[in-house]
Every structure is written in C-alpha cells, then in structure tokens.
C-alpha cells in the first residue's frame, strides 16, 4: 500500500514540476517553488528508501517466522512421540518380573 501511495505521490510531484515549468504560479516565485518541489522530491526519495528497508526487514522477519513454525511443528511431533514412548514404557502395575518385561519389550517392538 505504501509503495502504491508513493508511486501516486511521485506522479503528482512530476505533474507539479511540469505545471511549474509551463505556467508558473502567482503566489510564489518560480525559484521558491522549484526549491520547495526539490525538497518534496528529496523527502519522497528518503521515504522510498525507508520503505525499501522496511520491506527487506519484514521479509527477513517473515522468513524467520516460517523457520520457527517449521521447527516448532517438528519439536511438537517429537514431543508427542516421546510422550507416547514414555507412556508405553510404564510398568503396567505388575511387579517388574522377567515375564512382564518380556511382554513390554514385545509390545514396544
């Protein structure tokens, strides 16, 4: 949106320059108007640069969030798997007899 707005403002400034070159203005001297338009152009260029920097920063942040989401999903899956394994490894209330342990190994396999 900012880029579109800046493009529109750039066109307005260009039209203003052309209008000044062809007509002039009764309110201010042409030199004063030219200086003001030059200042506006510099301000616009500065804003364009700031928007470009902001866009680059936002892209970087977006990439970092994507990486975070991928890693989070992976860690969440691992956690679920580990919780399942821990649940399966719990003794079933019986004494830790050799038979019970063999049965548990079979279940895990």
N, CA, C and O atoms as a GROMACS GRO file, in nm:
protein
  436
    1UNK      N    1   0.082  -0.119   0.000
    1UNK     CA    2   0.000   0.000   0.000
    1UNK      C    3   0.087   0.126   0.000
    1UNK      O    4   0.061   0.221  -0.073
    2UNK      N    5   0.191   0.123   0.084
    2UNK     CA    6   0.281   0.239   0.089
    2UNK      C    7   0.348   0.264  -0.046
    2UNK      O    8   0.360   0.378  -0.091
    3UNK      N    9   0.390   0.155  -0.109
    3UNK     CA   10   0.457   0.170  -0.238
    3UNK      C   11   0.362   0.228  -0.342
    3UNK      O   12   0.402   0.313  -0.422
    4UNK      N   13   0.237   0.184  -0.341
    4UNK     CA   14   0.138   0.238  -0.435
    4UNK      C   15   0.112   0.386  -0.408
    4UNK      O   16   0.102   0.467  -0.500
    5UNK      N   17   0.102   0.420  -0.279
    5UNK     CA   18   0.081   0.560  -0.243
    5UNK      C   19   0.200   0.646  -0.285
    5UNK      O   20   0.181   0.758  -0.335
    6UNK      N   21   0.320   0.596  -0.265
    6UNK     CA   22   0.439   0.670  -0.305
    6UNK      C   23   0.446   0.689  -0.456
    6UNK      O   24   0.487   0.794  -0.505
    7UNK      N   25   0.404   0.588  -0.530
    7UNK     CA   26   0.402   0.600  -0.676
    7UNK      C   27   0.304   0.710  -0.717
    7UNK      O   28   0.334   0.790  -0.805
    8UNK      N   29   0.188   0.712  -0.653
    8UNK     CA   30   0.089   0.816  -0.684
    8UNK      C   31   0.144   0.954  -0.650
    8UNK      O   32   0.126   1.048  -0.727
    9UNK      N   33   0.210   0.966  -0.536
    9UNK     CA   34   0.267   1.095  -0.496
    9UNK      C   35   0.380   1.137  -0.591
    9UNK      O   36   0.396   1.255  -0.620
   10UNK      N   37   0.456   1.041  -0.640
   10UNK     CA   38   0.562   1.072  -0.736
   10UNK      C   39   0.502   1.128  -0.864
   10UNK      O   40   0.555   1.224  -0.922
   11UNK      N   41   0.393   1.069  -0.907
   11UNK     CA   42   0.327   1.119  -1.027
   11UNK      C   43   0.273   1.260  -1.005
   11UNK      O   44   0.282   1.345  -1.094
   12UNK      N   45   0.219   1.284  -0.887
   12UNK     CA   46   0.169   1.417  -0.854
   12UNK      C   47   0.283   1.519  -0.855
   12UNK      O   48   0.266   1.630  -0.905
   13UNK      N   49   0.398   1.481  -0.799
   13UNK     CA   50   0.514   1.571  -0.799
   13UNK      C   51   0.561   1.599  -0.943
   13UNK      O   52   0.596   1.712  -0.976
   14UNK      N   53   0.562   1.496  -1.026
   14UNK     CA   54   0.602   1.514  -1.166
   14UNK      C   55   0.507   1.610  -1.238
   14UNK      O   56   0.549   1.697  -1.314
   15UNK      N   57   0.378   1.592  -1.212
   15UNK     CA   58   0.279   1.682  -1.273
   15UNK      C   59   0.300   1.825  -1.224
   15UNK      O   60   0.287   1.920  -1.301
   16UNK      N   61   0.331   1.839  -1.096
   16UNK     CA   62   0.355   1.972  -1.039
   16UNK      C   63   0.477   2.036  -1.103
   16UNK      O   64   0.476   2.156  -1.133
   17UNK      N   65   0.584   1.957  -1.123
   17UNK     CA   66   0.703   2.010  -1.190
   17UNK      C   67   0.670   2.058  -1.331
   17UNK      O   68   0.711   2.167  -1.372
   18UNK      N   69   0.596   1.976  -1.404
   18UNK     CA   70   0.559   2.013  -1.541
   18UNK      C   71   0.472   2.138  -1.542
   18UNK      O   72   0.489   2.225  -1.628
   19UNK      N   73   0.379   2.146  -1.450
   19UNK     CA   74   0.291   2.262  -1.440
   19UNK      C   75   0.372   2.387  -1.409
   19UNK      O   76   0.347   2.494  -1.466
   20UNK      N   77   0.467   2.375  -1.320
   20UNK     CA   78   0.552   2.488  -1.283
   20UNK      C   79   0.637   2.532  -1.402
   20UNK      O   80   0.655   2.651  -1.427
   21UNK      N   81   0.688   2.434  -1.476
   21UNK     CA   82   0.773   2.467  -1.590
   21UNK      C   83   0.695   2.539  -1.699
   21UNK      O   84   0.747   2.628  -1.766
   22UNK      N   85   0.570   2.501  -1.717
   22UNK     CA   86   0.492   2.561  -1.826
   22UNK      C   87   0.416   2.686  -1.784
   22UNK      O   88   0.404   2.780  -1.862
   23UNK      N   89   0.364   2.690  -1.662
   23UNK     CA   90   0.276   2.800  -1.623
   23UNK      C   91   0.337   2.896  -1.522
   23UNK      O   92   0.321   3.018  -1.533
   24UNK      N   93   0.405   2.842  -1.424
   24UNK     CA   94   0.450   2.925  -1.313
   24UNK      C   95   0.334   2.944  -1.217
   24UNK      O   96   0.228   2.883  -1.235
   25UNK      N   97   0.352   3.027  -1.115
   25UNK     CA   98   0.246   3.050  -1.017
   25UNK      C   99   0.252   3.193  -0.970
   25UNK      O  100   0.360   3.253  -0.960
   26UNK      N  101   0.136   3.246  -0.941
   26UNK     CA  102   0.130   3.385  -0.897
   26UNK      C  103   0.163   3.398  -0.749
   26UNK      O  104   0.206   3.505  -0.706
   27UNK      N  105   0.145   3.294  -0.671
   27UNK     CA  106   0.164   3.300  -0.526
   27UNK      C  107   0.309   3.306  -0.483
   27UNK      O  108   0.342   3.375  -0.386
   28UNK      N  109   0.397   3.235  -0.551
   28UNK     CA  110   0.538   3.230  -0.513
   28UNK      C  111   0.623   3.251  -0.637
   28UNK      O  112   0.577   3.236  -0.751
   29UNK      N  113   0.748   3.286  -0.612
   29UNK     CA  114   0.840   3.299  -0.724
   29UNK      C  115   0.873   3.161  -0.777
   29UNK      O  116   0.869   3.063  -0.702
   30UNK      N  117   0.904   3.150  -0.903
   30UNK     CA  118   0.937   3.018  -0.960
   30UNK      C  119   1.055   2.953  -0.889
   30UNK      O  120   1.060   2.831  -0.876
   31UNK      N  121   1.152   3.035  -0.842
   31UNK     CA  122   1.267   2.979  -0.772
   31UNK      C  123   1.224   2.915  -0.640
   31UNK      O  124   1.269   2.806  -0.606
   32UNK      N  125   1.136   2.983  -0.566
   32UNK     CA  126   1.087   2.932  -0.438
   32UNK      C  127   1.009   2.803  -0.460
   32UNK      O  128   1.022   2.708  -0.384
   33UNK      N  129   0.927   2.801  -0.565
   33UNK     CA  130   0.850   2.680  -0.596
   33UNK      C  131   0.943   2.565  -0.636
   33UNK      O  132   0.921   2.451  -0.595
   34UNK      N  133   1.044   2.595  -0.713
   34UNK     CA  134   1.138   2.491  -0.754
   34UNK      C  135   1.211   2.433  -0.634
   34UNK      O  136   1.231   2.312  -0.625
   35UNK      N  137   1.251   2.522  -0.540
   35UNK     CA  138   1.318   2.475  -0.419
   35UNK      C  139   1.224   2.386  -0.337
   35UNK      O  140   1.264   2.282  -0.287
   36UNK      N  141   1.099   2.429  -0.325
   36UNK     CA  142   1.002   2.351  -0.246
   36UNK      C  143   0.977   2.215  -0.311
   36UNK      O  144   0.969   2.113  -0.242
   37UNK      N  145   0.966   2.213  -0.442
   37UNK     CA  146   0.944   2.087  -0.513
   37UNK      C  147   1.067   1.997  -0.497
   37UNK      O  148   1.053   1.876  -0.481
   38UNK      N  149   1.186   2.056  -0.503
   38UNK     CA  150   1.309   1.978  -0.484
   38UNK      C  151   1.312   1.917  -0.343
   38UNK      O  152   1.350   1.802  -0.326
   39UNK      N  153   1.271   1.996  -0.243
   39UNK     CA  154   1.264   1.945  -0.106
   39UNK      C  155   1.166   1.828  -0.096
   39UNK      O  156   1.195   1.726  -0.034
   40UNK      N  157   1.049   1.845  -0.159
   40UNK     CA  158   0.949   1.739  -0.158
   40UNK      C  159   1.002   1.612  -0.226
   40UNK      O  160   0.977   1.501  -0.179
   41UNK      N  161   1.074   1.630  -0.335
   41UNK     CA  162   1.132   1.514  -0.405
   41UNK      C  163   1.234   1.442  -0.317
   41UNK      O  164   1.237   1.319  -0.312
   42UNK      N  165   1.317   1.520  -0.247
   42UNK     CA  166   1.415   1.460  -0.156
   42UNK      C  167   1.345   1.384  -0.042
   42UNK      O  168   1.386   1.274  -0.005
   43UNK      N  169   1.239   1.444   0.011
   43UNK     CA  170   1.164   1.379   0.118
   43UNK      C  171   1.101   1.249   0.066
   43UNK      O  172   1.102   1.147   0.134
   44UNK      N  173   1.046   1.254  -0.054
   44UNK     CA  174   0.986   1.136  -0.115
   44UNK      C  175   1.090   1.027  -0.135
   44UNK      O  176   1.065   0.910  -0.104
   45UNK      N  177   1.207   1.064  -0.187
   45UNK     CA  178   1.315   0.967  -0.207
   45UNK      C  179   1.358   0.904  -0.074
   45UNK      O  180   1.385   0.784  -0.068
   46UNK      N  181   1.365   0.985   0.029
   46UNK     CA  182   1.400   0.934   0.162
   46UNK      C  183   1.296   0.834   0.210
   46UNK      O  184   1.330   0.728   0.263
   47UNK      N  185   1.170   0.866   0.190
   47UNK     CA  186   1.063   0.776   0.231
   47UNK      C  187   1.067   0.647   0.150
   47UNK      O  188   1.045   0.539   0.204
   48UNK      N  189   1.094   0.658   0.020
   48UNK     CA  190   1.105   0.540  -0.066
   48UNK      C  191   1.216   0.448  -0.013
   48UNK      O  192   1.198   0.326  -0.007
   49UNK      N  193   1.328   0.507   0.024
   49UNK     CA  194   1.439   0.427   0.080
   49UNK      C  195   1.399   0.361   0.212
   49UNK      O  196   1.431   0.244   0.236
   50UNK      N  197   1.330   0.435   0.297
   50UNK     CA  198   1.287   0.380   0.425
   50UNK      C  199   1.188   0.265   0.405
   50UNK      O  200   1.195   0.163   0.474
   51UNK      N  201   1.097   0.281   0.309
   51UNK     CA  202   1.000   0.175   0.280
   51UNK      C  203   1.073   0.052   0.227
   51UNK      O  204   1.037  -0.061   0.262
   52UNK      N  205   1.174   0.071   0.143
   52UNK     CA  206   1.251  -0.042   0.091
   52UNK      C  207   1.322  -0.116   0.204
   52UNK      O  208   1.324  -0.239   0.207
   53UNK      N  209   1.380  -0.040   0.298
   53UNK     CA  210   1.446  -0.102   0.413
   53UNK      C  211   1.346  -0.176   0.500
   53UNK      O  212   1.374  -0.286   0.548
   54UNK      N  213   1.230  -0.115   0.520
   54UNK     CA  214   1.125  -0.178   0.600
   54UNK      C  215   1.078  -0.307   0.533
   54UNK      O  216   1.056  -0.408   0.600
   55UNK      N  217   1.064  -0.304   0.403
   55UNK     CA  218   1.020  -0.422   0.330
   55UNK      C  219   1.123  -0.535   0.343
   55UNK      O  220   1.087  -0.651   0.363
   56UNK      N  221   1.251  -0.501   0.332
   56UNK     CA  222   1.356  -0.601   0.348
   56UNK      C  223   1.355  -0.659   0.489
   56UNK      O  224   1.369  -0.780   0.507
   57UNK      N  225   1.338  -0.573   0.588
   57UNK     CA  226   1.332  -0.621   0.728
   57UNK      C  227   1.212  -0.711   0.748
   57UNK      O  228   1.222  -0.814   0.815
   58UNK      N  229   1.100  -0.674   0.693
   58UNK     CA  230   0.978  -0.755   0.708
   58UNK      C  231   0.995  -0.890   0.639
   58UNK      O  232   0.948  -0.991   0.690
   59UNK      N  233   1.060  -0.893   0.525
   59UNK     CA  234   1.086  -1.020   0.456
   59UNK      C  235   1.172  -1.110   0.543
   59UNK      O  236   1.146  -1.230   0.556
   60UNK      N  237   1.275  -1.052   0.603
   60UNK     CA  238   1.364  -1.128   0.691
   60UNK      C  239   1.286  -1.183   0.810
   60UNK      O  240   1.303  -1.300   0.847
   61UNK      N  241   1.203  -1.101   0.870
   61UNK     CA  242   1.123  -1.144   0.985
   61UNK      C  243   1.026  -1.254   0.944
   61UNK      O  244   1.008  -1.351   1.018
   62UNK      N  245   0.965  -1.240   0.828
   62UNK     CA  246   0.873  -1.342   0.778
   62UNK      C  247   0.944  -1.476   0.758
   62UNK      O  248   0.889  -1.581   0.791
   63UNK      N  249   1.064  -1.471   0.702
   63UNK     CA  250   1.142  -1.594   0.683
   63UNK      C  251   1.176  -1.658   0.818
   63UNK      O  252   1.171  -1.781   0.832
   64UNK      N  253   1.212  -1.575   0.916
   64UNK     CA  254   1.243  -1.628   1.049
   64UNK      C  255   1.121  -1.691   1.113
   64UNK      O  256   1.132  -1.795   1.179
   65UNK      N  257   1.003  -1.631   1.096
   65UNK     CA  258   0.881  -1.689   1.150
   65UNK      C  259   0.848  -1.821   1.081
   65UNK      O  260   0.804  -1.916   1.146
   66UNK      N  261   0.869  -1.828   0.951
   66UNK     CA  262   0.845  -1.954   0.880
   66UNK      C  263   0.937  -2.064   0.934
   66UNK      O  264   0.893  -2.177   0.958
   67UNK      N  265   1.063  -2.030   0.953
   67UNK     CA  266   1.158  -2.128   1.008
   67UNK      C  267   1.114  -2.169   1.148
   67UNK      O  268   1.118  -2.287   1.183
   68UNK      N  269   1.072  -2.073   1.228
   68UNK     CA  270   1.024  -2.102   1.363
   68UNK      C  271   0.905  -2.198   1.358
   68UNK      O  272   0.900  -2.296   1.432
   69UNK      N  273   0.808  -2.170   1.270
   69UNK     CA  274   0.690  -2.256   1.259
   69UNK      C  275   0.728  -2.399   1.220
   69UNK      O  276   0.674  -2.495   1.275
   70UNK      N  277   0.820  -2.412   1.126
   70UNK     CA  278   0.864  -2.546   1.084
   70UNK      C  279   0.931  -2.621   1.200
   70UNK      O  280   0.901  -2.738   1.225
   71UNK      N  281   1.021  -2.553   1.269
   71UNK     CA  282   1.092  -2.616   1.381
   71UNK      C  283   0.995  -2.648   1.494
   71UNK      O  284   1.005  -2.753   1.557
   72UNK      N  285   0.901  -2.557   1.520
   72UNK     CA  286   0.802  -2.580   1.625
   72UNK      C  287   0.719  -2.704   1.594
   72UNK      O  288   0.694  -2.786   1.682
   73UNK      N  289   0.676  -2.718   1.469
   73UNK     CA  290   0.597  -2.836   1.430
   73UNK      C  291   0.678  -2.963   1.449
   73UNK      O  292   0.626  -3.065   1.496
   74UNK      N  293   0.805  -2.957   1.413
   74UNK     CA  294   0.893  -3.074   1.428
   74UNK      C  295   0.912  -3.110   1.575
   74UNK      O  296   0.903  -3.227   1.612
   75UNK      N  297   0.937  -3.012   1.658
   75UNK     CA  298   0.956  -3.034   1.802
   75UNK      C  299   0.827  -3.086   1.864
   75UNK      O  300   0.830  -3.175   1.950
   76UNK      N  301   0.715  -3.032   1.822
   76UNK     CA  302   0.586  -3.078   1.874
   76UNK      C  303   0.562  -3.224   1.840
   76UNK      O  304   0.516  -3.301   1.924
   77UNK      N  305   0.594  -3.262   1.718
   77UNK     CA  306   0.580  -3.402   1.677
   77UNK      C  307   0.672  -3.492   1.759
   77UNK      O  308   0.631  -3.599   1.805
   78UNK      N  309   0.797  -3.450   1.776
   78UNK     CA  310   0.892  -3.529   1.856
   78UNK      C  311   0.842  -3.544   1.999
   78UNK      O  312   0.851  -3.653   2.057
   79UNK      N  313   0.791  -3.436   2.055
   79UNK     CA  314   0.741  -3.441   2.193
   79UNK      C  315   0.626  -3.540   2.205
   79UNK      O  316   0.619  -3.617   2.300
   80UNK      N  317   0.538  -3.537   2.108
   80UNK     CA  318   0.426  -3.632   2.109
   80UNK      C  319   0.476  -3.775   2.100
   80UNK      O  320   0.427  -3.863   2.171
   81UNK      N  321   0.573  -3.798   2.015
   81UNK     CA  322   0.631  -3.933   2.003
   81UNK      C  323   0.696  -3.977   2.134
   81UNK      O  324   0.677  -4.091   2.178
   82UNK      N  325   0.773  -3.887   2.195
   82UNK     CA  326   0.839  -3.922   2.321
   82UNK      C  327   0.738  -3.950   2.431
   82UNK      O  328   0.755  -4.044   2.509
   83UNK      N  329   0.633  -3.870   2.437
   83UNK     CA  330   0.530  -3.892   2.538
   83UNK      C  331   0.463  -4.028   2.516
   83UNK      O  332   0.432  -4.098   2.613
   84UNK      N  333   0.441  -4.063   2.392
   84UNK     CA  334   0.383  -4.193   2.361
   84UNK      C  335   0.476  -4.306   2.407
   84UNK      O  336   0.433  -4.402   2.469
   85UNK      N  337   0.604  -4.291   2.374
   85UNK     CA  338   0.702  -4.392   2.414
   85UNK      C  339   0.710  -4.405   2.566
   85UNK      O  340   0.715  -4.516   2.619
   86UNK      N  341   0.711  -4.294   2.634
   86UNK     CA  342   0.718  -4.297   2.781
   86UNK      C  343   0.594  -4.366   2.836
   86UNK      O  344   0.603  -4.445   2.930
   87UNK      N  345   0.480  -4.336   2.777
   87UNK     CA  346   0.356  -4.399   2.821
   87UNK      C  347   0.361  -4.550   2.800
   87UNK      O  348   0.314  -4.627   2.884
   88UNK      N  349   0.420  -4.592   2.688
   88UNK     CA  350   0.430  -4.734   2.659
   88UNK      C  351   0.532  -4.805   2.748
   88UNK      O  352   0.521  -4.926   2.770
   89UNK      N  353   0.629  -4.733   2.797
   89UNK     CA  354   0.735  -4.793   2.878
   89UNK      C  355   0.697  -4.805   3.026
   89UNK      O  356   0.768  -4.870   3.102
   90UNK      N  357   0.588  -4.744   3.065
   90UNK     CA  358   0.548  -4.751   3.206
   90UNK      C  359   0.511  -4.895   3.242
   90UNK      O  360   0.448  -4.965   3.164
   91UNK      N  361   0.552  -4.938   3.360
   91UNK     CA  362   0.509  -5.072   3.403
   91UNK      C  363   0.357  -5.073   3.419
   91UNK      O  364   0.297  -4.972   3.457
   92UNK      N  365   0.297  -5.185   3.390
   92UNK     CA  366   0.151  -5.192   3.391
   92UNK      C  367   0.095  -5.224   3.529
   92UNK      O  368  -0.013  -5.282   3.540
   93UNK      N  369   0.163  -5.188   3.631
   93UNK     CA  370   0.115  -5.211   3.766
   93UNK      C  371   0.163  -5.344   3.823
   93UNK      O  372   0.154  -5.366   3.943
   94UNK      N  373   0.214  -5.431   3.738
   94UNK     CA  374   0.266  -5.559   3.784
   94UNK      C  375   0.406  -5.536   3.839
   94UNK      O  376   0.469  -5.433   3.815
   95UNK      N  377   0.452  -5.635   3.912
   95UNK     CA  378   0.591  -5.628   3.955
   95UNK      C  379   0.679  -5.643   3.833
   95UNK      O  380   0.639  -5.703   3.733
   96UNK      N  381   0.796  -5.590   3.840
   96UNK     CA  382   0.888  -5.594   3.727
   96UNK      C  383   0.947  -5.733   3.714
   96UNK      O  384   1.067  -5.753   3.731
   97UNK      N  385   0.861  -5.830   3.682
   97UNK     CA  386   0.909  -5.966   3.663
   97UNK      C  387   0.967  -5.982   3.524
   97UNK      O  388   0.946  -5.898   3.436
   98UNK      N  389   1.039  -6.087   3.505
   98UNK     CA  390   1.100  -6.113   3.376
   98UNK      C  391   0.993  -6.128   3.269
   98UNK      O  392   1.009  -6.079   3.157
   99UNK      N  393   0.883  -6.195   3.302
   99UNK     CA  394   0.774  -6.214   3.206
   99UNK      C  395   0.711  -6.081   3.168
   99UNK      O  396   0.684  -6.056   3.050
  100UNK      N  397   0.688  -5.995   3.266
  100UNK     CA  398   0.628  -5.864   3.240
  100UNK      C  399   0.719  -5.780   3.151
  100UNK      O  400   0.672  -5.711   3.061
  101UNK      N  401   0.848  -5.785   3.177
  101UNK     CA  402   0.943  -5.709   3.096
  101UNK      C  403   0.948  -5.763   2.953
  101UNK      O  404   0.956  -5.685   2.858
  102UNK      N  405   0.943  -5.895   2.938
  102UNK     CA  406   0.943  -5.953   2.803
  102UNK      C  407   0.818  -5.911   2.726
  102UNK      O  408   0.823  -5.880   2.607
  103UNK      N  409   0.705  -5.909   2.797
  103UNK     CA  410   0.578  -5.868   2.736
  103UNK      C  411   0.586  -5.722   2.692
  103UNK      O  412   0.539  -5.687   2.584
  104UNK      N  413   0.646  -5.640   2.774
  104UNK     CA  414   0.660  -5.497   2.742
  104UNK      C  415   0.752  -5.476   2.622
  104UNK      O  416   0.725  -5.391   2.537
  105UNK      N  417   0.860  -5.552   2.615
  105UNK     CA  418   0.953  -5.544   2.502
  105UNK      C  419   0.880  -5.582   2.375
  105UNK      O  420   0.896  -5.516   2.272
  106UNK      N  421   0.797  -5.689   2.382
  106UNK     CA  422   0.720  -5.732   2.266
  106UNK      C  423   0.625  -5.621   2.221
  106UNK      O  424   0.612  -5.593   2.102
  107UNK      N  425   0.559  -5.559   2.318
  107UNK     CA  426   0.466  -5.450   2.287
  107UNK      C  427   0.539  -5.335   2.218
  107UNK      O  428   0.489  -5.279   2.120
  108UNK      N  429   0.654  -5.300   2.270
  108UNK     CA  430   0.730  -5.189   2.212
  108UNK      C  431   0.778  -5.221   2.071
  108UNK      O  432   0.782  -5.134   1.984
  109UNK      N  433   0.815  -5.348   2.050
  109UNK     CA  434   0.862  -5.386   1.916
  109UNK      C  435   0.748  -5.382   1.818
  109UNK      O  436   0.766  -5.411   1.700
   0.00000   0.00000   0.00000
